Structure formats: structure tokens, C-alpha cells
Amino acid sequence: MLLFLHADTLLDSGAFEKIMSAMSQPQIAAGAFQLGIRSGKIVYRIIEKAVSFRTRFSRIPYGDQGIFIRKNTFFQMGGFKDISIMEDVDLMRRIKRSKRKIVLLSEKAYTSSRRWEKEGILYCTLRNWALISLYLLGLPPSRLARFYLADPG
């Protein structure tokens, strides 16, 4: 079993047991947690709900949700592509297209609110939506990375 977490993402105690319980079902190839954002501000609860809806609808979790995957599935899918951004989305899309099952746990992976706080909640959210939309329309990740890594200030 492989678990991929962003550097600023934390899991609750008991998370590994939840992963192993979910993955005890042989039909499950991969999975992720719900997004939790470490801040008391209500606006982050709205973002969490939007991400939860998007993930349930698309069945494609992103890296900030703590992705776990069977080791053999990871290698059968070719692992992470050598791209500068969207490597998590790319992998999960390939798993979904292969008709393998992706489970979404009810527990949360808690990520830092730092980037939203630094860049501005509206700017960061709209930029992220634009980046994923452009990626899904076929814009190369190398071009998208310039916008993601750029300092708005």
C-alpha cells in the first residue's frame, strides 16, 4: 500500500486503520480522504463542502486529500508522470479510466490554509479552478505550473 500526502497535510490517528480496512476489499484500487482545511474560518468549510461535492461527482480526488493506492495498481498505471503539476489528477484519472474502483473515506486529511491566506482565498480558489479547467482542456502542465507557482504579490 502506498500513501501520498502533501507536505502540509496531516491525518488523524486511526487513519491508517481506515485505509487498511477500505483496502481489505479486493475491488478497491485506490482511495482518498475528504479535504479538511486547518482553519476556524467558515469560508474554509464552504471550500471543503465544494471539494467534497466535486470529488463525489467526479470520483477523482486530488493530492491534498491524501491519496492511497495499491502498490501494484500504482506501477500498472505507470506511477506518477514526470510533469510539474497535476500529477495527482493525472494518476487518478488514469485509474478511473481503467475502471478500477476509487473509494472516498468519510474521514478528513487536514491541509494547511497557508496558501489561501497568503494569496487570498478568492484568488487562490479561482486560480485553482482555472488551472484544473485548462488542464482538462489539454493545456500542458508545464505551462500551467507557471501560473500555480507564480507569486501574486
DODO-907295 format. One line per 5 residues: number of its first residue (from 0); their letters; for each residue x, y, z of C-alpha. Coordinates in steps of 0.2 Angstrom, whole numbers. Example, Ala and Ser with C-alpha at 12.3 -4.5 7.8 and 13.67 -1.06 7.14 Angstrom:
2
0	AS	62:-22:39 | 68:-5:36
This chain:
153
0	MLLFL	0:0:0 | 6:17:-4 | 1:34:4 | 4:51:-4 | 2:66:7
5	HADTL	7:84:3 | 20:91:15 | 7:102:23 | -6:88:26 | -10:79:42
10	LDSGA	-20:63:46 | -29:59:62 | -24:45:72 | -33:30:66 | -31:35:48
15	FEKIM	-20:20:43 | -33:8:50 | -46:16:40 | -35:14:24 | -32:-4:28
20	SAMSQ	-50:-8:31 | -55:0:15 | -42:-8:5 | -46:-25:13 | -59:-26:-1
25	PQIAA	-50:-33:-16 | -60:-22:-29 | -54:-6:-21 | -38:0:-31 | -36:17:-23
30	GAFQL	-44:30:-12 | -43:46:-3 | -50:56:12 | -61:71:12 | -52:88:12
35	GIRSG	-51:97:29 | -43:114:30 | -34:119:46 | -43:135:50 | -58:140:60
40	KIVYR	-64:152:46 | -81:147:40 | -76:151:22 | -65:135:23 | -80:124:27
45	IIEKA	-88:130:11 | -72:126:1 | -72:109:10 | -90:106:5 | -87:111:-13
50	VSFRT	-72:99:-14 | -82:85:-6 | -96:88:-19 | -83:88:-34 | -75:73:-28
55	RFSRI	-91:63:-25 | -97:69:-43 | -80:66:-52 | -73:51:-42 | -56:60:-44
60	PYGDQ	-48:65:-28 | -33:77:-28 | -17:76:-19 | -22:87:-4 | -34:74:1
65	GIFIR	-21:61:4 | -21:48:-9 | -18:30:-5 | -16:16:-19 | -11:-2:-20
70	KNTFF	7:-3:-25 | 3:-15:-39 | -10:-3:-46 | 2:12:-45 | 15:3:-55
75	QMGGF	2:-5:-68 | -4:13:-71 | 14:19:-74 | 16:29:-57 | 16:47:-57
80	KDISI	21:55:-74 | 36:67:-74 | 25:83:-75 | 27:98:-65 | 9:100:-59
85	MEDVD	-7:89:-60 | 2:73:-57 | -10:68:-44 | -25:72:-55 | -17:63:-70
90	LMRRI	-14:47:-60 | -32:47:-53 | -40:50:-70 | -30:35:-77 | -36:24:-63
95	KRSKR	-54:29:-65 | -52:27:-84 | -46:9:-81 | -62:5:-72 | -53:2:-56
100	KIVLL	-63:7:-40 | -58:23:-30 | -65:24:-13 | -68:40:-4 | -67:39:15
105	SEKAY	-78:50:27 | -63:55:37 | -53:70:33 | -35:74:28 | -31:91:35
110	TSSRR	-21:103:24 | -14:120:29 | -24:136:25 | -7:145:22 | -8:146:3
115	WEKEG	-26:153:3 | -21:165:17 | -6:171:8 | -13:173:-9 | -31:177:-5
120	ILYCT	-45:165:-3 | -54:171:-19 | -38:172:-30 | -32:155:-24 | -49:147:-27
125	LRNWA	-52:154:-44 | -34:151:-50 | -36:133:-45 | -52:131:-54 | -45:139:-69
130	LISLY	-29:128:-69 | -39:112:-67 | -51:118:-81 | -36:122:-93 | -28:105:-89
135	LLGLP	-44:96:-93 | -45:105:-109 | -27:99:-114 | -16:113:-109 | 1:106:-104
140	PSRLA	6:105:-86 | 22:114:-89 | 13:129:-95 | 0:128:-80 | 14:127:-67
145	RFYLA	20:145:-72 | 3:151:-65 | 2:140:-50 | 20:144:-44 | 19:162:-48
150	DPG	19:174:-33 | 4:185:-35 | 11:199:-23
